[in-house]
């Protein structure tokens, strides 16, 4: 079985999740809105949940190699 696509997907998911968590933290720290047109707490919680989910999926793909 080829492992190249699985490794690429794992790295892509993990990097996106980490970037989303860093971006959400920076927005929350400075008080800027995380998403336009949505209340700040809802947007922050949704972005944090998605970031953690992407990190977990990326880690799972990398461990499953």
N, CA, C and O of each residue as an XYZ file, in Angstrom:
260
protein
N       0.843     -1.178      0.000
C       0.000      0.000      0.000
C       0.890      1.244      0.000
O       1.902      1.297      0.700
N       0.506      2.224     -0.779
C       1.276      3.463     -0.824
C       1.023      4.296      0.428
O      -0.117      4.464      0.861
N       2.085      4.802      0.987
C       1.964      5.598      2.198
C       2.166      7.087      1.948
O       1.947      7.898      2.847
N       2.574      7.452      0.756
C       2.811      8.855      0.431
C       1.574      9.726      0.570
O       1.629     10.757      1.240
N       0.450      9.341     -0.048
C      -0.754     10.157      0.078
C      -1.270     10.240      1.515
O      -1.775     11.279      1.941
N      -1.140      9.152      2.248
C      -1.594      9.151      3.635
C      -0.726     10.077      4.490
O      -1.240     10.794      5.349
N       0.568     10.061      4.259
C       1.467     10.948      5.000
C       1.203     12.409      4.633
O       1.192     13.281      5.502
N       0.992     12.670      3.341
C       0.700     14.034      2.911
C      -0.590     14.534      3.546
O      -0.644     15.662      4.034
N      -1.626     13.705      3.542
C      -2.897     14.100      4.142
C      -2.743     14.329      5.645
O      -3.305     15.282      6.183
N      -1.994     13.470      6.321
C      -1.781     13.636      7.756
C      -1.072     14.927      8.080
O      -1.464     15.631      9.011
N      -0.033     15.253      7.328
C       0.698     16.498      7.555
C      -0.186     17.700      7.237
O      -0.176     18.691      7.967
N      -0.951     17.613      6.146
C      -1.832     18.727      5.770
C      -2.895     18.971      6.838
O      -3.136     20.117      7.219
N      -3.523     17.919      7.319
C      -4.530     18.065      8.368
C      -3.918     18.628      9.646
O      -4.491     19.525     10.264
N      -2.769     18.112     10.043
C      -2.130     18.567     11.277
C      -1.697     20.030     11.173
O      -1.875     20.793     12.122
N      -1.140     20.423     10.044
C      -0.725     21.817      9.877
C      -1.928     22.751      9.853
O      -1.888     23.829     10.445
N      -2.990     22.349      9.177
C      -4.187     23.183      9.146
C      -4.789     23.318     10.541
O      -5.183     24.413     10.941
N      -4.863     22.221     11.278
C      -5.406     22.275     12.634
C      -4.573     23.152     13.550
O      -5.114     23.944     14.322
N      -3.258     23.013     13.465
C      -2.383     23.844     14.297
C      -2.507     25.317     13.912
O      -2.559     26.188     14.780
N      -2.553     25.590     12.608
C      -2.710     26.972     12.158
C      -4.031     27.567     12.603
O      -4.087     28.732     12.998
N      -5.086     26.785     12.543
C      -6.396     27.263     12.980
C      -6.404     27.551     14.479
O      -7.008     28.532     14.914
N      -5.752     26.723     15.259
C      -5.685     26.966     16.702
C      -4.866     28.212     17.020
O      -5.246     29.000     17.886
N      -3.755     28.392     16.330
C      -2.929     29.588     16.554
C      -3.688     30.839     16.149
O      -3.672     31.836     16.871
N      -4.353     30.797     15.003
C      -5.106     31.954     14.517
C      -6.258     32.294     15.454
O      -6.494     33.467     15.745
N      -6.976     31.281     15.928
C      -8.085     31.511     16.850
C      -7.578     32.090     18.169
O      -8.194     32.998     18.729
N      -6.465     31.572     18.662
C      -5.888     32.120     19.887
C      -5.444     33.558     19.731
O      -5.636     34.370     20.636
N      -4.853     33.882     18.593
C      -4.425     35.261     18.346
C      -5.625     36.198     18.250
O      -5.590     37.314     18.769
N      -6.682     35.746     17.587
C      -7.889     36.580     17.493
C      -8.528     36.766     18.858
O      -8.953     37.871     19.193
N      -8.602     35.720     19.639
C      -9.202     35.819     20.966
C      -8.378     36.723     21.883
O      -8.922     37.467     22.699
N      -7.064     36.643     21.733
C      -6.184     37.447     22.589
C      -6.280     38.939     22.268
O      -6.267     39.772     23.174
N      -6.377     39.273     20.989
C      -6.437     40.675     20.589
C      -7.854     41.233     20.582
O      -8.037     42.447     20.491
N      -8.850     40.371     20.677
C     -10.231     40.828     20.702
C     -10.847     41.018     19.332
O     -11.963     41.525     19.223
N     -10.143     40.622     18.287
C     -10.711     40.721     16.948
C     -11.677     39.567     16.724
O     -11.516     38.507     17.329
N     -12.671     39.749     15.871
C     -13.629     38.659     15.646
C     -12.981     37.476     14.924
O     -12.141     37.650     14.041
N     -13.381     36.304     15.310
C     -12.863     35.090     14.696
C     -13.555     34.855     13.353
O     -12.919     34.454     12.379
N     -14.842     35.104     13.313
C     -15.620     34.980     12.076
C     -16.573     36.160     11.997
O     -17.122     36.594     13.009
N     -16.764     36.669     10.813
C     -17.625     37.820     10.633
C     -19.091     37.392     10.611
O     -19.454     36.418      9.952
N     -19.923     38.130     11.336
C     -21.348     37.851     11.347
C     -21.779     36.808     12.358
O     -22.947     36.421     12.379
N     -20.868     36.344     13.195
C     -21.179     35.328     14.208
C     -20.720     35.865     15.555
O     -19.730     36.592     15.636
N     -21.443     35.503     16.615
C     -21.022     35.965     17.938
C     -19.641     35.402     18.275
O     -19.299     34.289     17.873
N     -18.867     36.171     19.004
C     -17.479     35.784     19.296
C     -17.350     34.445     20.029
O     -16.524     33.619     19.640
N     -18.146     34.210     21.081
C     -17.986     32.919     21.766
C     -18.303     31.713     20.878
O     -17.600     30.704     20.922
N     -19.351     31.821     20.082
C     -19.725     30.703     19.207
C     -18.641     30.470     18.164
O     -18.263     29.327     17.907
N     -18.141     31.533     17.567
C     -17.099     31.399     16.550
C     -15.820     30.836     17.145
O     -15.173     29.987     16.532
N     -15.450     31.294     18.325
C     -14.216     30.820     18.954
C     -14.318     29.335     19.315
O     -13.389     28.569     19.064
N     -15.433     28.937     19.895
C     -15.601     27.538     20.283
C     -15.635     26.637     19.048
O     -15.039     25.560     19.045
N     -16.327     27.077     18.009
C     -16.396     26.271     16.785
C     -15.017     26.140     16.137
O     -14.637     25.055     15.697
N     -14.273     27.240     16.078
C     -12.932     27.193     15.484
C     -11.987     26.337     16.333
O     -11.173     25.595     15.785
N     -12.083     26.430     17.641
C     -11.242     25.593     18.503
C     -11.578     24.115     18.326
O     -10.682     23.275     18.246
N     -12.865     23.802     18.266
C     -13.279     22.422     18.065
C     -12.758     21.889     16.731
O     -12.235     20.777     16.660
N     -12.905     22.690     15.676
C     -12.439     22.259     14.352
C     -10.918     22.095     14.340
O     -10.406     21.145     13.746
N     -10.194     23.007     14.987
C      -8.738     22.903     15.038
C      -8.271     21.637     15.737
O      -7.368     20.949     15.261
N      -8.892     21.340     16.863
C      -8.535     20.120     17.597
C      -8.898     18.880     16.780
O      -8.144     17.907     16.751
N     -10.055     18.919     16.117
C     -10.474     17.792     15.294
C      -9.491     17.551     14.145
O      -9.123     16.408     13.875
N      -9.066     18.617     13.473
C      -8.093     18.461     12.390
C      -6.755     17.951     12.918
O      -6.115     17.123     12.269
N      -6.328     18.425     14.071
C      -5.073     17.928     14.645
C      -5.164     16.444     14.983
O      -4.230     15.686     14.722
N      -6.270     16.036     15.553
C      -6.456     14.630     15.920
C      -6.480     13.739     14.672
O      -5.852     12.681     14.649
N      -7.199     14.167     13.650
C      -7.269     13.377     12.421
C      -5.879     13.314     11.755
O      -5.474     12.258     11.269
N      -5.158     14.435     11.736
C      -3.813     14.431     11.166
C      -2.880     13.520     11.940
O      -2.105     12.771     11.345
N      -2.949     13.578     13.261
C      -2.126     12.695     14.081
C      -2.490     11.234     13.889
O      -1.613     10.371     13.859
N      -3.774     10.955     13.759
C      -4.199      9.586     13.551
C      -3.681      9.057     12.214
O      -3.223      7.918     12.126
N      -3.758      9.898     11.168
C      -3.255      9.463      9.871
C      -1.735      9.214      9.908
O      -1.240      8.281      9.276
N      -1.020     10.036     10.635
C       0.425      9.863     10.714
C       0.808      8.652     11.563
O       1.792      7.976     11.263
N       0.052      8.375     12.605
C       0.338      7.216     13.457
C      -0.040      5.925     12.743
O       0.591      4.889     12.954
N      -1.065      5.983     11.900
C      -1.538      4.789     11.198
C      -0.592      4.350     10.093
O      -0.800      3.301      9.484
N       0.451      5.143      9.824
C       1.402      4.746      8.785
C       2.047      3.483      9.239
O       2.896      2.936      8.536
